Amino acid sequence: VWLLSGPSLPQVNPNIEVSDVQIPATEYYYPGISPDGKWLAFPGSDLKGKWDIYMMLIETGESKRVTNDSTFNLGYASTARFSLDGTLITYARLDPKTSMASVCVVSVLSGQVRVVADTGVSPRWSPVDNRIFYFRGFGIGRSGYPGGTPWREYWSVSAKGGDERIEFIDSLGKGSTTFFSLGVSPDSRKLVFTRPTGGRKNEIFILDLESREERQLTHD
């Protein structure tokens, strides 16, 4: 019977409820949800095309502007992620004068912004502590494309900044692609990331940060 039916697969929760959330922005990029599930944070553009980080109360749709970085382009590979206690949001912004992206942290109460990494995109918090993991590559920062190889770097930094450390350098990519994604395991001991494998293909890999062992999850 097992040979005919195959192993059992995870089932979708039959009681799942889906609801649409209307985001009050002309354009927006990758949003994040607060730890209590009540707030949504997102990089959004107003009617004049100026980008900032916004917070929206999901139940009512009421929103407020958290940053005033409208001189920067926040739409470039940008995300907005709440810290573990919901008091901070990390995001990336691009300075149009230098074309360099930086990783920032803003207080949801005061709106005070701190640059914690001069170069980097797609920041997200460690589920264990207040370190922020982020990505460098595609000429963003000092890595670029040495020798024509898609050289990618994954870094982390604390919410206070000043203690950046490189977690992983991925030099095994093949071909050229601007697609990337980064995630951190619940215990912060593993990274999940995408790697170009030739042409326009990308596969998902998991890296154990302690043992440095790597495992490929997808082959499609």
C-alpha contacts under 8 A as a table, 3 or more apart, distances in Angstrom:
res1	aa1	res2	aa2	distance
1	V	4	L	5.18
1	V	5	S	6.02
1	V	6	G	7.99
2	W	5	S	5.20
2	W	6	G	5.20
2	W	7	P	6.64
3	L	6	G	5.43
13	N	16	I	5.51
21	V	58	I	7.16
22	Q	61	G	7.23
23	I	56	M	7.83
23	I	61	G	7.49
24	P	61	G	7.77
24	P	63	S	7.55
25	A	28	Y	6.29
25	A	44	G	5.62
25	A	45	S	5.83
25	A	46	D	6.09
26	T	44	G	7.19
26	T	45	S	5.59
26	T	46	D	5.82
26	T	47	L	6.32
27	E	44	G	5.67
27	E	45	S	5.15
27	E	46	D	7.59
28	Y	42	F	6.67
28	Y	43	P	5.50
28	Y	44	G	4.24
28	Y	45	S	6.24
28	Y	75	G	7.45
29	Y	42	F	6.41
29	Y	43	P	5.50
29	Y	44	G	6.67
29	Y	75	G	6.47
29	Y	77	A	7.84
29	Y	78	S	6.36
29	Y	79	T	6.42
30	Y	42	F	6.30
30	Y	43	P	7.14
30	Y	78	S	6.61
30	Y	79	T	4.76
30	Y	80	A	6.64
31	P	40	L	6.64
31	P	41	A	5.47
31	P	42	F	4.26
31	P	43	P	7.09
31	P	79	T	6.09
31	P	80	A	5.49
31	P	81	R	7.10
32	G	40	L	5.73
32	G	41	A	5.22
32	G	42	F	6.44
32	G	79	T	7.45
32	G	80	A	5.50
32	G	81	R	4.79
32	G	82	F	6.52
33	I	37	G	5.98
33	I	38	K	7.44
33	I	39	W	5.80
33	I	40	L	4.62
33	I	41	A	6.29
33	I	81	R	7.11
33	I	82	F	6.75
34	S	37	G	5.14
34	S	38	K	6.28
34	S	39	W	5.20
34	S	40	L	6.28
34	S	41	A	7.64
34	S	81	R	7.93
34	S	82	F	5.59
34	S	83	S	7.92
34	S	86	G	5.80
35	P	38	K	7.89
35	P	82	F	7.34
35	P	83	S	7.94
35	P	84	L	6.51
35	P	85	D	6.93
35	P	86	G	6.10
36	D	39	W	7.66
37	G	40	L	7.92
38	K	57	L	6.03
38	K	58	I	5.71
38	K	59	E	7.11
39	W	55	M	6.54
39	W	56	M	5.55
39	W	57	L	4.73
39	W	58	I	5.55
40	L	55	M	5.59
40	L	56	M	5.10
40	L	57	L	6.51
40	L	58	I	6.44
41	A	53	I	6.93
41	A	54	Y	5.60
41	A	55	M	4.50
41	A	56	M	6.43
41	A	80	A	5.71
41	A	81	R	6.85
41	A	82	F	7.45
41	A	89	I	7.82
42	F	53	I	5.65
42	F	54	Y	5.51
42	F	55	M	6.69
42	F	79	T	6.76
42	F	80	A	5.14
43	P	51	W	6.61
43	P	52	D	5.58
43	P	53	I	4.47
43	P	54	Y	6.27
43	P	74	L	6.42
43	P	75	G	6.85
43	P	78	S	6.93
43	P	79	T	6.61
43	P	80	A	6.36
44	G	51	W	5.42
44	G	52	D	5.64
44	G	53	I	6.16
44	G	54	Y	6.58
44	G	74	L	7.97
44	G	75	G	7.73
45	S	48	K	7.61
45	S	49	G	5.31
45	S	50	K	5.21
45	S	51	W	4.37
45	S	52	D	6.59
46	D	49	G	5.32
46	D	50	K	5.54
46	D	51	W	6.68
47	L	50	K	7.49
50	K	70	S	5.06
50	K	71	T	7.61
50	K	73	N	7.68
51	W	69	D	6.97
51	W	70	S	5.23
51	W	72	F	7.29
51	W	73	N	6.17
51	W	74	L	5.51
51	W	75	G	6.90
52	D	65	R	6.91
52	D	66	V	7.29
52	D	67	T	5.56
52	D	68	N	6.02
52	D	69	D	5.74
52	D	70	S	6.00
52	D	74	L	6.54
53	I	65	R	6.19
53	I	66	V	5.48
53	I	67	T	5.43
53	I	68	N	7.94
53	I	80	A	7.25
54	Y	63	S	6.76
54	Y	64	K	5.62
54	Y	65	R	4.48
54	Y	66	V	5.26
54	Y	67	T	7.32
55	M	63	S	5.43
55	M	64	K	5.44
55	M	65	R	6.52
55	M	66	V	6.70
56	M	61	G	5.91
56	M	62	E	5.52
56	M	63	S	4.02
56	M	64	K	6.52
57	L	60	T	5.82
57	L	61	G	5.34
57	L	62	E	5.35
57	L	63	S	6.22
58	I	61	G	5.29
58	I	62	E	7.54
65	R	68	N	7.62
66	V	106	V	7.75
66	V	108	V	6.40
66	V	111	G	5.49
67	T	106	V	7.35
67	T	111	G	5.82
67	T	112	Q	7.77
67	T	113	V	7.46
69	D	72	F	5.47
69	D	73	N	7.97
69	D	74	L	7.92
70	S	73	N	7.01
71	T	95	D	7.68
72	F	93	R	6.19
72	F	94	L	5.60
72	F	95	D	5.05
72	F	96	P	6.43
73	N	76	Y	6.51
73	N	93	R	5.86
73	N	94	L	5.00
73	N	95	D	6.39
73	N	96	P	6.73
74	L	77	A	7.91
74	L	78	S	5.96
74	L	92	A	6.54
74	L	93	R	4.48
74	L	94	L	6.04
75	G	78	S	5.52
75	G	93	R	7.45
76	Y	92	A	7.82
76	Y	93	R	6.92
76	Y	94	L	6.52
77	A	92	A	7.59
77	A	121	V	6.43
77	A	122	S	6.33
78	S	91	Y	6.31
78	S	92	A	5.26
78	S	93	R	6.80
78	S	121	V	6.65
78	S	122	S	5.84
79	T	90	T	7.78
79	T	91	Y	5.36
79	T	92	A	6.66
79	T	122	S	5.78
79	T	123	P	6.95
80	A	89	I	6.21
80	A	90	T	5.75
80	A	91	Y	4.86
80	A	92	A	7.96
81	R	89	I	5.25
81	R	90	T	5.38
81	R	91	Y	6.74
81	R	123	P	7.63
81	R	124	R	6.06
81	R	125	W	7.21
82	F	85	D	7.80
82	F	86	G	5.34
82	F	87	T	7.23
82	F	88	L	5.76
82	F	89	I	4.52
82	F	90	T	6.67
82	F	125	W	7.65
83	S	86	G	5.01
83	S	87	T	6.40
83	S	88	L	5.24
83	S	89	I	6.01
83	S	90	T	7.55
83	S	125	W	6.24
83	S	130	N	7.03
84	L	87	T	7.96
84	L	125	W	7.66
84	L	127	P	7.03
84	L	129	D	7.78
84	L	130	N	7.31
85	D	88	L	7.69
86	G	89	I	7.59
87	T	107	S	6.05
87	T	108	V	5.61
87	T	109	L	7.19
88	L	105	V	6.52
88	L	106	V	5.64
88	L	107	S	4.68
88	L	108	V	5.69
89	I	105	V	5.58
89	I	106	V	5.35
89	I	107	S	6.57
89	I	108	V	6.94
90	T	103	V	7.17
90	T	104	C	5.59
90	T	105	V	4.37
90	T	106	V	6.45
90	T	123	P	6.51
90	T	124	R	7.00
90	T	125	W	7.87
90	T	132	I	7.96
91	Y	103	V	5.96
91	Y	104	C	5.43
91	Y	105	V	6.46
91	Y	121	V	7.80
91	Y	122	S	7.13
91	Y	123	P	6.10
92	A	101	A	6.47
92	A	102	S	5.55
92	A	103	V	4.59
92	A	104	C	5.89
92	A	120	G	7.13
92	A	121	V	5.36
92	A	122	S	6.51
92	A	123	P	6.89
93	R	101	A	5.43
93	R	102	S	5.62
93	R	103	V	6.77
93	R	104	C	7.45
93	R	121	V	7.82
94	L	99	S	6.12
94	L	100	M	5.60
94	L	101	A	4.23
94	L	102	S	6.50
95	D	98	T	5.62
95	D	99	S	5.38
95	D	100	M	5.74
95	D	101	A	6.43
96	P	99	S	4.98
96	P	100	M	7.57
100	M	119	T	6.46
100	M	140	I	6.31
100	M	141	G	6.95
101	A	118	D	7.15
101	A	119	T	5.19
101	A	120	G	5.63
101	A	121	V	6.41
101	A	140	I	6.75
101	A	141	G	7.80
102	S	115	V	6.92
102	S	116	V	7.83
102	S	117	A	5.73
102	S	118	D	4.64
102	S	119	T	4.35
102	S	120	G	5.19
102	S	121	V	6.75
103	V	115	V	5.96
103	V	116	V	5.82
103	V	117	A	4.99
103	V	118	D	6.51
103	V	119	T	6.53
103	V	120	G	5.67
103	V	121	V	6.37
103	V	123	P	6.82
103	V	134	Y	7.90
104	C	113	V	6.67
104	C	114	R	5.54
104	C	115	V	4.36
104	C	116	V	5.57
104	C	117	A	7.04
105	V	113	V	5.67
105	V	114	R	5.23
105	V	115	V	6.44
105	V	116	V	6.97
105	V	159	A	6.81
106	V	111	G	5.79
106	V	112	Q	5.48
106	V	113	V	4.36
106	V	114	R	6.33
107	S	110	S	5.55
107	S	111	G	5.02
107	S	112	Q	5.56
107	S	113	V	6.81
108	V	111	G	5.65
114	R	160	K	7.85
115	V	118	D	6.85
115	V	161	G	7.35
116	V	157	V	7.05
116	V	158	S	7.51
116	V	159	A	6.74
116	V	160	K	6.53
116	V	161	G	4.19
116	V	162	G	6.78
117	A	120	G	6.74
117	A	157	V	7.35
117	A	161	G	6.79
117	A	162	G	7.89
117	A	164	E	7.26
119	T	136	R	7.07
119	T	140	I	6.68
119	T	141	G	5.22
120	G	123	P	7.62
120	G	134	Y	6.04
120	G	135	F	5.36
120	G	136	R	5.03
120	G	140	I	6.79
120	G	141	G	6.95
121	V	134	Y	5.85
121	V	135	F	5.35
121	V	136	R	6.58
122	S	134	Y	5.60
122	S	135	F	6.22
122	S	182	L	7.65
123	P	132	I	6.20
123	P	133	F	5.50
123	P	134	Y	4.30
123	P	135	F	7.12
124	R	132	I	5.50
124	R	133	F	5.43
124	R	134	Y	6.55
124	R	183	G	7.62
125	W	129	D	7.78
125	W	130	N	6.39
125	W	131	R	5.91
125	W	132	I	4.49
125	W	133	F	6.18
126	S	129	D	5.62
126	S	130	N	6.15
126	S	131	R	5.45
126	S	132	I	5.93
126	S	133	F	6.83
126	S	184	V	6.47
126	S	186	P	7.86
126	S	188	S	5.96
127	P	130	N	7.88
127	P	184	V	7.48
127	P	185	S	7.46
127	P	186	P	5.47
127	P	187	D	6.67
127	P	188	S	6.34
128	V	186	P	7.14
128	V	187	D	6.18
128	V	188	S	6.27
130	N	158	S	5.96
130	N	159	A	6.06
131	R	156	S	6.27
131	R	157	V	5.35
131	R	158	S	4.24
131	R	159	A	6.17
132	I	156	S	5.20
132	I	157	V	5.21
132	I	158	S	5.90
132	I	159	A	6.82
133	F	154	Y	7.10
133	F	155	W	5.64
133	F	156	S	4.22
133	F	157	V	6.69
133	F	184	V	7.85
134	Y	154	Y	5.87
134	Y	155	W	5.39
134	Y	156	S	6.08
134	Y	182	L	7.70
135	F	152	R	7.53
135	F	153	E	5.95
135	F	154	Y	4.75
135	F	155	W	6.23
135	F	182	L	7.55
136	R	139	G	7.96
136	R	140	I	5.78
136	R	141	G	6.32
136	R	143	S	7.17
136	R	152	R	6.06
136	R	153	E	5.02
136	R	154	Y	6.27
136	R	155	W	7.63
137	G	140	I	5.08
137	G	141	G	6.86
137	G	143	S	6.03
137	G	144	G	5.57
137	G	145	Y	7.75
137	G	150	P	7.71
137	G	151	W	6.49
137	G	152	R	4.87
137	G	153	E	6.28
138	F	143	S	7.75
138	F	144	G	5.18
138	F	145	Y	6.62
138	F	150	P	7.30
138	F	151	W	7.80
138	F	152	R	7.65
138	F	178	T	7.03
139	G	142	R	6.87
139	G	143	S	6.17
139	G	144	G	3.50
139	G	145	Y	6.47
140	I	143	S	7.08
140	I	144	G	6.34
141	G	144	G	6.87
143	S	146	P	7.20
143	S	151	W	6.73
143	S	152	R	7.26
143	S	153	E	7.46
144	G	150	P	7.77
144	G	151	W	6.67
144	G	152	R	8.00
145	Y	148	G	5.09
145	Y	149	T	5.45
145	Y	150	P	5.57
145	Y	151	W	5.72
146	P	149	T	5.92
146	P	150	P	7.76
146	P	151	W	6.87
149	T	171	S	7.00
149	T	173	G	6.90
149	T	174	K	7.00
149	T	175	G	7.58
149	T	176	S	7.93
150	P	171	S	6.59
150	P	172	L	7.77
150	P	173	G	5.56
150	P	174	K	6.85
150	P	175	G	7.29
150	P	176	S	6.48
150	P	177	T	7.96
150	P	196	P	8.00
151	W	169	I	7.32
151	W	170	D	6.02
151	W	171	S	4.80
151	W	172	L	7.71
151	W	173	G	7.18
152	R	169	I	5.81
152	R	170	D	5.07
152	R	171	S	6.44
153	E	166	I	7.23
153	E	167	E	7.75
153	E	168	F	5.95
153	E	169	I	4.56
153	E	170	D	6.23
154	Y	166	I	6.14
154	Y	167	E	5.56
154	Y	168	F	5.17
154	Y	169	I	6.36
155	W	164	E	6.98
155	W	165	R	5.72
155	W	166	I	4.30
155	W	167	E	5.09
155	W	168	F	7.00
156	S	164	E	5.78
156	S	165	R	5.60
156	S	166	I	6.43
156	S	167	E	6.72
157	V	161	G	5.98
157	V	162	G	7.42
157	V	163	D	5.69
157	V	164	E	4.45
157	V	165	R	6.49
158	S	161	G	5.21
158	S	162	G	7.62
158	S	163	D	6.54
158	S	164	E	7.36
161	G	164	E	6.99
166	I	169	I	7.68
167	E	209	L	7.34
168	F	209	L	7.94
170	D	173	G	7.07
172	L	195	R	7.85
173	G	195	R	5.67
173	G	196	P	5.03
173	G	197	T	5.82
173	G	198	G	7.68
174	K	196	P	5.54
174	K	197	T	4.85
174	K	198	G	4.75
174	K	199	G	7.67
175	G	196	P	6.48
175	G	197	T	6.65
175	G	198	G	4.50
175	G	199	G	5.38
175	G	200	R	7.33
176	S	196	P	7.11
176	S	198	G	7.41
176	S	199	G	6.89
176	S	200	R	7.14
177	T	196	P	6.49
177	T	199	G	7.86
177	T	200	R	6.10
179	F	202	N	7.85
180	F	193	F	7.32
180	F	194	T	5.62
180	F	195	R	7.27
181	S	193	F	5.50
181	S	194	T	5.62
182	L	191	L	7.12
182	L	192	V	5.79
182	L	193	F	4.66
182	L	194	T	7.12
183	G	191	L	5.76
183	G	192	V	5.01
183	G	193	F	6.45
184	V	188	S	5.69
184	V	189	R	7.69
184	V	190	K	6.07
184	V	191	L	4.84
184	V	192	V	6.29
185	S	188	S	4.96
185	S	189	R	6.39
185	S	190	K	5.28
185	S	191	L	6.25
185	S	192	V	7.51
186	P	189	R	7.91
187	D	190	K	7.54
188	S	191	L	7.54
189	R	208	D	6.12
189	R	209	L	5.58
189	R	210	E	6.87
190	K	206	I	6.65
190	K	207	L	5.44
190	K	208	D	4.57
190	K	209	L	5.50
191	L	206	I	5.66
191	L	207	L	5.19
191	L	208	D	6.73
191	L	209	L	7.16
192	V	204	I	6.99
192	V	205	F	5.66
192	V	206	I	4.45
192	V	207	L	6.41
193	F	204	I	5.76
193	F	205	F	5.46
193	F	206	I	6.50
194	T	202	N	6.10
194	T	203	E	5.45
194	T	204	I	4.58
194	T	205	F	6.08
195	R	202	N	5.29
195	R	203	E	5.50
195	R	204	I	6.55
195	R	205	F	7.28
196	P	199	G	7.76
196	P	200	R	7.08
196	P	201	K	5.73
196	P	202	N	4.29
196	P	203	E	6.58
197	T	200	R	7.76
197	T	201	K	5.63
197	T	202	N	5.57
197	T	203	E	6.81
198	G	201	K	5.75
198	G	202	N	7.69
203	E	216	Q	7.43
203	E	217	L	7.44
203	E	218	T	5.58
203	E	219	H	6.45
203	E	220	D	7.22
204	I	216	Q	6.12
204	I	217	L	5.48
204	I	218	T	5.55
205	F	214	E	6.88
205	F	215	R	5.59
205	F	216	Q	4.38
205	F	217	L	5.56
205	F	218	T	7.53
206	I	214	E	5.67
206	I	215	R	5.18
206	I	216	Q	6.40
206	I	217	L	7.23
207	L	212	R	6.21
207	L	213	E	5.85
207	L	214	E	4.53
207	L	215	R	6.55
208	D	211	S	5.61
208	D	212	R	5.03
208	D	213	E	5.35
208	D	214	E	6.42
209	L	212	R	5.19
209	L	213	E	7.69
216	Q	219	H	7.73
